[in-house]
Structure formats: structure tokens, C-alpha cells
Amino acid sequence: MRALFAAPNLAHLATLLPDGSPHSVAVWADVEGDRVFFFTQPQTRKARNLARDGRVALSAVDRANPYRTAHVRGRIAERVEGEDALALIDRLALKYTGEPFPMRSGTVYLVAVERAGSMTLPFREGRSG
């Protein structure tokens, strides 16, 4: 599980909307200690959802093998803002794009993992042509 979130694989974050239905978006994610983290801007839907309900689920798909996945469920354990957040945000941007993040704001959310798992299905991508 840790390797897939530590590599530059896109993750999908699921939060809960006010009516209890899921809201899922792609995010950059990484691992800090025993927690998975991601960031967002304060005005986004996911930030509003997290302010109301800190339960989350994240999944990551291996870019090299889309049949290898990892997932975590947990709760937001910590929010990081200011310069400490920018250091983590830049770390994510460098991992995914090779450059620091151009917007100099954001909130980092660290997830206390309650359940985690990974799997590799025995398939290969089909080739057409």
C-alpha cells in the first residue's frame, strides 16, 4: 500500500457530501510517517466536505500496471497550513510535475489510516491493432 501512495500515481479521494452521498476527485498524494496526505485549496468542495465530516477514502492505481491498486480509509488527523503546508505541497508538485507548486497557498490534510489494503489482479492491458 505504502509504495503505491509514495510513487507518483494519481489517487482518488472520496469525501461525503452534505446529503451523505460520496464525492470523488483525483488528487496528488504521498506518505508522511504512517499517514497518507493530500492538499486542496480552502474554497473547494472537498475542503468544505472535510470541514463537516473528516471521514475519507483514498485509492491509488499503479501507472505502470493499472491492475495493481491500493486503498486506505480513515479520518483526517491533522490539517497543516502556512509555510509547513507549502513545503509538503511543493514536495507533491515536485513528485508529480518536477516543479514547485505555482499557487502559494493550500491546506494539507493528513489521514490517520484505519483500514488499508492493496491488490494486484492477474490481468494485462489488451493491445489493439
N, C-alpha and C positions, 0 to 999 in steps of 0.2 A: 504494500500500500504506500509506504513512505517514498519509495523510488519513483512511482508514477506522479506523485504530487511534487516531488523535488525536481523533476525534469520539466522542460518547457512544453508540457502538454496542457492544452486548454482544459479547464474544469467547468463544470456546470454547477451553479449554486441554486438550490431551491429554498425559498423562504415562503412564509404564509401571508396571503392577502387578508384584509380585514374580515372577509366572509369565510375564512378558513381554507380557501382553495389555494393550490400551490402556484407559485410564481418562479419560473426557472430562467436563468440567464447565464451566458458564458462569462467566465471571469479568469483572470490570471491568479494562480495560487502557488503557494510554496509551503515549506515546513520550517517551523521555528521551535526547536526543542521537541516536545511531544504534541504540539499543536499545529494545525493547518491554518494558514492565514490567507486573506484576500483583502482588497480595498475597494472603496467606492467613494463617490462624491456625496456630500450630505443631502443633496436635493433629489437623489434618485429614488425610484420605487423601492429598491432593495433596502436602502438606508431607512426609509420610512417603515418598511415591514420589520426590520431588525429592531428598531426603537420600540415597537409594540410587542414583538414576540421574538425572542432570541434563539428559537429552535431553527436549525439548518440541516441541510444535507448537501454534500458535495460529491461529485463523481468526476473522475479523470479517465481519459481514454488515451492509450499509448499512440503517439503519432506514427510510430513505425509498425505497429500491429494493432489495428482498431478492435481486435477481438480480445485484447488484454486491457482490463479495466480495474479501477479501484474506487471504493466509495467509503465515505465517512458520514456518520450522523452525530450531532452533538448540539451544544449550545454556545453562544457567544460568551467567552470567559473574560475577554478584555477588549477594550477599544483603545487604540493608540492614535494620538493626534499630534500636530505640530512637527517639529524637527525630527522626532523619533519616528513618526509615521512616514515622513518624506524619505528617510533612509531606507525603510522597508519597501516603500513604493518604488524608489529608484532601483532597488535590488530586483524587484519583479520586472520592471521595464527593461533592465539590462539583460535579464534572463530571457525574456521573450523577444526583444527587439534589438538588443545590443546598444541601446542609448538610454540616457536618463529620461524620466518621465517629464514631458514638457509642461504639464499643468502642475503648479507648485502648491497643490492642496489635496486633501483627501483624508479619509479615515480608514485605518487598518483595523480589521476585526480578526481576533484570534479565537479559534474554535477549540473548545475542550471536547475532545473526541470521546463519545460514549460507546459507539459501535463502529467497527471498521472491517473491511474485507477487500479481497481482490480475487480476480479470476482470469483465467485465460481459456477461451473457448477453442476447440480443436478445428478451427476453420482458417481458410486463407482467402484473401481477396480474389475474386474472379477477374480474369483478364479477357476482355473482349477484343475482337479484331482479327 
